[in-house]
Amino acid sequence: MQMHKGEDEEQKCYIIDTFSAIYYYQIKAGAFSSILDKNGNDWINYKETHFGIPGDACGNLRGLPGLVRNVNIGCPGSELCSSNIEKKEGNFIITSYSADEAWLWQWHFYETHAILKILAAPVDRKYWFLYAGTPGGCFNPGDQFWGTNKGGARNDTPEYSSNSAPPETGDWKWIYTGCRIQNRCFYLHQLTSGDNSALFCYMGGDKQGLAANDGMVLAGLGYGPGHNPQLTGKNDFMIGFLETMDHRQIAKSISYLTDNSF
């Protein structure tokens, strides 16, 4: 595992290079603007855009973890946070906090995955954990798949649009999405207990919706009805790539990593 400093979308970053991924973490945003797989495909593809909705699905709405979207805490492109990095027992740890120090979180990096620890959050504010990006490096719902701890892999394409049925929601502990041609998926998993709603959908970047040339996947844990965040207090999450699209193998791998990450 290696770390160096660089830039992504004109913001200074910590760049963490692991066996399974390369993470670009914007220091002042406290968020990932890019996460590259082994083949160099960017599964976030954040870009600075100002198109509004749905156009910003092609850039500005992307990122991870997107904790407090309405005030841009933990969202790429913002400058409302500070971050520092240390190396401990061979692994890198990034600590980020908001300007008012009300929010505090850490990322712990391993060769196969990364863990987010929310260490402090205001008692009167709720948040969510969001992945908004491009599975396999592009927006192509017809060639992508997804699933949850309740089942998969699924090929249906729930859409985030005012003119369509509501996005797919459920009480999920983990969600994954990927690109069939690569036989690879990216997952997000809530490690702490809780019965929170979660969401998965595709969002095209123009009025063509799923047929748009660009757009993003949105997967959210703690994403409640009416687009309201549900998470409070301290929580732990895990993210990573798995080199399979077989649901049983995905479930087995997530279970193993969960049991052996602390």
ChimeraX attribute file (.defattr): number of C-alpha atoms within 10 A of each C-alpha:
attribute: neighborCount
match mode: 1-to-1
recipient: residues
	/A:1	13
	/A:2	12
	/A:3	16
	/A:4	9
	/A:5	13
	/A:6	14
	/A:7	14
	/A:8	19
	/A:9	15
	/A:10	11
	/A:11	17
	/A:12	16
	/A:13	24
	/A:14	21
	/A:15	21
	/A:16	21
	/A:17	18
	/A:18	20
	/A:19	13
	/A:20	18
	/A:21	23
	/A:22	22
	/A:23	22
	/A:24	23
	/A:25	27
	/A:26	31
	/A:27	26
	/A:28	24
	/A:29	27
	/A:30	35
	/A:31	27
	/A:32	28
	/A:33	30
	/A:34	26
	/A:35	25
	/A:36	20
	/A:37	24
	/A:38	13
	/A:39	10
	/A:40	12
	/A:41	18
	/A:42	22
	/A:43	27
	/A:44	27
	/A:45	24
	/A:46	27
	/A:47	21
	/A:48	15
	/A:49	14
	/A:50	12
	/A:51	14
	/A:52	11
	/A:53	16
	/A:54	17
	/A:55	19
	/A:56	23
	/A:57	28
	/A:58	28
	/A:59	23
	/A:60	22
	/A:61	28
	/A:62	31
	/A:63	27
	/A:64	24
	/A:65	23
	/A:66	26
	/A:67	22
	/A:68	17
	/A:69	16
	/A:70	8
	/A:71	11
	/A:72	19
	/A:73	23
	/A:74	30
	/A:75	29
	/A:76	30
	/A:77	26
	/A:78	17
	/A:79	18
	/A:80	18
	/A:81	23
	/A:82	17
	/A:83	21
	/A:84	14
	/A:85	15
	/A:86	11
	/A:87	12
	/A:88	9
	/A:89	5
	/A:90	11
	/A:91	16
	/A:92	19
	/A:93	19
	/A:94	19
	/A:95	20
	/A:96	24
	/A:97	24
	/A:98	21
	/A:99	14
	/A:100	9
	/A:101	13
	/A:102	11
	/A:103	19
	/A:104	22
	/A:105	21
	/A:106	20
	/A:107	21
	/A:108	18
	/A:109	23
	/A:110	21
	/A:111	15
	/A:112	14
	/A:113	19
	/A:114	21
	/A:115	23
	/A:116	22
	/A:117	18
	/A:118	19
	/A:119	15
	/A:120	16
	/A:121	21
	/A:122	13
	/A:123	9
	/A:124	7
	/A:125	12
	/A:126	16
	/A:127	21
	/A:128	22
	/A:129	27
	/A:130	26
	/A:131	26
	/A:132	29
	/A:133	31
	/A:134	31
	/A:135	30
	/A:136	27
	/A:137	19
	/A:138	20
	/A:139	27
	/A:140	22
	/A:141	26
	/A:142	13
	/A:143	13
	/A:144	25
	/A:145	22
	/A:146	27
	/A:147	23
	/A:148	24
	/A:149	17
	/A:150	12
	/A:151	13
	/A:152	19
	/A:153	18
	/A:154	13
	/A:155	14
	/A:156	13
	/A:157	19
	/A:158	20
	/A:159	22
	/A:160	21
	/A:161	18
	/A:162	7
	/A:163	9
	/A:164	10
	/A:165	10
	/A:166	13
	/A:167	16
	/A:168	16
	/A:169	18
	/A:170	17
	/A:171	18
	/A:172	22
	/A:173	22
	/A:174	23
	/A:175	25
	/A:176	29
	/A:177	27
	/A:178	29
	/A:179	24
	/A:180	18
	/A:181	10
	/A:182	14
	/A:183	14
	/A:184	21
	/A:185	26
	/A:186	23
	/A:187	22
	/A:188	25
	/A:189	23
	/A:190	22
	/A:191	17
	/A:192	11
	/A:193	9
	/A:194	14
	/A:195	12
	/A:196	18
	/A:197	21
	/A:198	26
	/A:199	23
	/A:200	28
	/A:201	22
	/A:202	26
	/A:203	31
	/A:204	27
	/A:205	24
	/A:206	19
	/A:207	13
	/A:208	10
	/A:209	19
	/A:210	23
	/A:211	16
	/A:212	16
	/A:213	14
	/A:214	21
	/A:215	29
	/A:216	30
	/A:217	31
	/A:218	23
	/A:219	25
	/A:220	27
	/A:221	29
	/A:222	26
	/A:223	24
	/A:224	19
	/A:225	13
	/A:226	6
	/A:227	9
	/A:228	13
	/A:229	23
	/A:230	20
	/A:231	22
	/A:232	17
	/A:233	15
	/A:234	13
	/A:235	19
	/A:236	17
	/A:237	21
	/A:238	22
	/A:239	21
	/A:240	22
	/A:241	22
	/A:242	22
	/A:243	15
	/A:244	18
	/A:245	24
	/A:246	14
	/A:247	18
	/A:248	13
	/A:249	13
	/A:250	25
	/A:251	18
	/A:252	11
	/A:253	14
	/A:254	20
	/A:255	11
	/A:256	11
	/A:257	14
	/A:258	16
	/A:259	10
	/A:260	8
	/A:261	11
	/A:262	6
